[in-house]
Amino acid sequence: MLIPGLRDRLVAILDESEIAPDGRAAYLSSITGRAFQTTRRWISEDKPGLPDLMSAVLLSIRFDIDANWLLGLTKVKHPLPGREPLTVTAREPQASGGDWLHIVAERLSRRAPGCVLFIMPGDEMEPRIQKDAPLLVNTKVTEIQGNGIYVLEYQGRTLVRMVENRIPDGLVLSCENRAYKETVLKSAQAAAKLGIRVLGKVELWLHVVSS
């Protein structure tokens, strides 16, 4: 899993809210608008799934918790800051309190419709993609489709790699961090035979810089 413990944190929140176990998937579906089958996977004990970015934000607002904690980016659970009415004038702030999360998520969802939220698992793509950075991944891509950045699974590990069809070398898997060596394979078919599975293609990522 890319976000260890997300399912446990979500179940803990549902326990605190006294939501009956047999009604939890339906409850999550009513909050996020996602299909029952989708929300059921989020709390499944067997290979739990990951909520998309908008769903994660809606859950954080509904349960009044910091989305960073829900996603495993911070260890301490904090409530959302006090929420104020939205401001819509062009010359003034567009949102305050926790409302900015919803606006950012909505804008990102428009840029990458249908994508699923992943978290960068390591430092192999730094400085381009920071460790723990949120990634928006098109999970409908299940095989190498041209050059790009892909989320891969190999021997139970989740990897993020730049993939390039390089003539005459073949298929090159590389990292932005030069401390990691590149891997050269004959083809996408050869990668599949080695047990490398494509989980999706990275469409967007967030790079957080503090002032």
Wavefront OBJ file of the C-alpha trace (Angstrom):
o trace
v 0.000 0.000 0.000
v 1.177 3.538 -0.689
v -0.471 4.964 2.415
v 0.088 2.487 5.264
v -2.710 2.598 7.812
v -5.199 4.743 5.887
v -7.826 2.059 6.247
v -7.115 1.831 10.004
v -7.424 5.599 10.431
v -10.682 5.673 8.494
v -12.111 2.807 10.565
v -11.041 4.584 13.774
v -12.915 7.711 12.680
v -16.024 5.659 11.908
v -15.747 3.993 15.332
v -15.566 7.408 17.022
v -18.627 8.501 15.041
v -20.468 5.326 16.130
v -21.238 4.290 12.552
v -22.345 0.637 12.514
v -19.926 -1.647 10.609
v -22.617 -2.932 8.243
v -23.573 0.603 7.223
v -20.150 2.172 6.817
v -19.679 1.720 3.081
v -23.112 3.230 2.413
v -22.350 6.111 4.788
v -19.050 6.878 3.048
v -20.841 6.689 -0.289
v -23.407 9.263 0.858
v -20.627 11.658 1.956
v -18.438 11.411 -1.128
v -20.897 10.498 -3.878
v -18.753 7.515 -4.820
v -20.226 4.110 -5.649
v -20.915 1.687 -2.795
v -18.463 -0.806 -4.291
v -15.750 1.865 -4.269
v -16.216 2.986 -0.662
v -16.439 -0.618 0.500
v -12.901 -1.165 -0.797
v -11.598 1.732 1.325
v -12.426 -0.166 4.529
v -11.807 -3.689 3.264
v -9.412 -5.764 5.375
v -8.189 -7.531 2.237
v -6.155 -5.111 0.077
v -8.009 -1.891 0.960
v -8.277 0.692 -1.803
v -7.387 4.374 -1.784
v -9.887 7.246 -2.001
v -9.477 9.795 -4.765
v -8.352 13.316 -3.875
v -11.808 14.905 -3.771
v -13.142 12.085 -1.580
v -10.244 12.489 0.867
v -11.017 16.201 1.183
v -14.752 15.601 1.629
v -14.016 13.047 4.358
v -11.703 15.452 6.162
v -14.371 18.178 6.093
v -17.180 15.834 7.186
v -15.227 14.433 10.142
v -13.454 17.731 10.938
v -9.952 16.284 10.690
v -6.779 17.362 8.962
v -6.550 15.624 5.573
v -2.784 15.331 6.061
v -3.357 13.027 9.041
v -5.922 10.969 7.173
v -3.440 10.478 4.321
v -0.587 9.606 6.661
v 1.443 12.780 6.056
v 1.392 13.809 9.729
v 1.398 11.726 12.912
v -0.864 13.965 14.994
v -4.572 14.305 14.255
v -5.693 17.935 14.286
v -9.169 19.355 13.662
v -9.679 21.669 10.722
v -9.241 25.380 11.450
v -12.423 27.354 12.074
v -14.353 27.754 8.827
v -15.411 31.187 7.572
v -17.813 32.138 4.774
v -16.282 31.919 1.301
v -15.194 35.187 -0.311
v -15.795 35.402 -4.038
v -14.404 38.832 -4.960
v -11.344 38.790 -7.190
v -9.282 41.170 -5.051
v -9.789 39.343 -1.765
v -8.902 35.833 -0.512
v -11.050 33.163 -2.157
v -11.366 31.005 0.973
v -10.332 30.792 4.591
v -10.094 28.128 7.235
v -10.462 24.596 5.871
v -12.456 25.661 2.805
v -9.339 26.150 0.680
v -8.795 22.379 0.718
v -12.091 21.796 -1.060
v -11.344 24.473 -3.668
v -7.861 23.127 -4.397
v -9.189 19.582 -4.697
v -11.949 20.683 -7.064
v -9.477 22.500 -9.328
v -7.126 19.521 -9.363
v -9.980 17.132 -10.107
v -10.827 19.185 -13.195
v -7.217 18.967 -14.374
v -6.994 15.222 -13.798
v -10.519 13.752 -13.959
v -10.884 10.186 -12.766
v -7.440 10.071 -11.186
v -6.714 8.369 -7.868
v -4.641 9.836 -5.048
v -1.329 8.142 -4.275
v 1.506 9.276 -2.012
v 5.123 9.307 -3.225
v 6.627 6.414 -1.240
v 10.328 7.340 -1.289
v 12.989 9.840 -2.306
v 13.875 8.301 -5.660
v 12.187 11.104 -7.617
v 13.604 14.033 -5.626
v 14.005 16.919 -6.188
v 11.387 16.753 -8.944
v 8.827 14.945 -6.772
v 9.245 15.147 -3.010
v 8.904 12.147 -0.735
v 5.299 11.969 0.600
v 4.082 14.307 -2.171
v 0.472 13.692 -3.296
v 0.293 12.167 -6.786
v -2.738 12.083 -9.066
v -2.549 8.801 -10.935
v -4.575 7.520 -13.878
v -5.142 3.926 -12.771
v -6.936 3.091 -16.022
v -3.453 2.838 -17.534
v -2.353 -0.719 -16.750
v 0.460 -1.057 -19.279
v 3.270 1.138 -20.567
v 1.744 3.674 -22.974
v 4.558 5.899 -24.166
v 7.114 7.825 -22.148
v 6.120 9.285 -18.790
v 6.128 8.738 -15.045
v 4.487 5.517 -13.901
v 3.534 3.908 -10.605
v 4.776 0.319 -10.662
v 4.580 -2.689 -8.377
v 7.452 -5.158 -8.093
v 7.777 -7.951 -5.534
v 5.220 -6.305 -3.284
v 6.910 -2.891 -3.410
v 5.405 0.237 -4.937
v 7.794 2.227 -7.137
v 7.570 5.473 -9.079
v 9.771 5.577 -12.165
v 10.342 7.617 -15.292
v 9.807 5.278 -18.248
v 11.452 5.958 -21.601
v 11.592 3.973 -24.827
v 15.200 4.642 -25.737
v 16.597 3.502 -29.089
v 18.509 1.185 -29.307
v 18.646 0.359 -25.575
v 15.015 -0.590 -25.012
v 12.756 0.321 -22.105
v 14.591 2.433 -19.521
v 13.269 2.823 -15.961
v 15.021 5.669 -14.165
v 14.830 7.963 -11.140
v 15.332 11.703 -10.839
v 17.541 11.016 -7.806
v 20.858 9.914 -9.312
v 21.647 7.845 -6.224
v 19.424 5.198 -7.831
v 20.621 3.314 -10.896
v 18.480 3.051 -13.994
v 17.119 -0.279 -15.178
v 17.132 -1.230 -18.850
v 14.683 -3.844 -20.140
v 14.144 -5.155 -23.635
v 10.474 -4.179 -23.795
v 7.268 -3.660 -21.849
v 6.540 -7.342 -22.370
v 9.876 -8.219 -20.778
v 8.999 -6.036 -17.788
v 5.689 -7.864 -17.383
v 7.438 -11.241 -17.502
v 9.713 -10.111 -14.659
v 6.628 -9.415 -12.564
v 6.601 -5.626 -12.927
v 2.977 -4.497 -12.820
v 1.753 -1.074 -13.945
v -0.562 0.494 -11.343
v -1.074 3.714 -13.281
v 0.435 6.754 -14.953
v 1.169 9.927 -12.982
v -0.788 12.893 -14.353
v -0.107 15.530 -11.681
v 1.734 15.935 -8.401
v 1.865 18.595 -5.705
v 5.140 20.291 -4.816
v 4.840 22.045 -1.456
v 7.225 24.920 -0.767
v 7.161 26.848 2.514
v 7.798 30.588 2.410
l 1 2 3 4 5 6 7 8 9 10 11 12 13 14 15 16 17 18 19 20 21 22 23 24 25 26 27 28 29 30 31 32 33 34 35 36 37 38 39 40 41 42 43 44 45 46 47 48 49 50 51 52 53 54 55 56 57 58 59 60 61 62 63 64 65 66 67 68 69 70 71 72 73 74 75 76 77 78 79 80 81 82 83 84 85 86 87 88 89 90 91 92 93 94 95 96 97 98 99 100 101 102 103 104 105 106 107 108 109 110 111 112 113 114 115 116 117 118 119 120 121 122 123 124 125 126 127 128 129 130 131 132 133 134 135 136 137 138 139 140 141 142 143 144 145 146 147 148 149 150 151 152 153 154 155 156 157 158 159 160 161 162 163 164 165 166 167 168 169 170 171 172 173 174 175 176 177 178 179 180 181 182 183 184 185 186 187 188 189 190 191 192 193 194 195 196 197 198 199 200 201 202 203 204 205 206 207 208 209 210 211
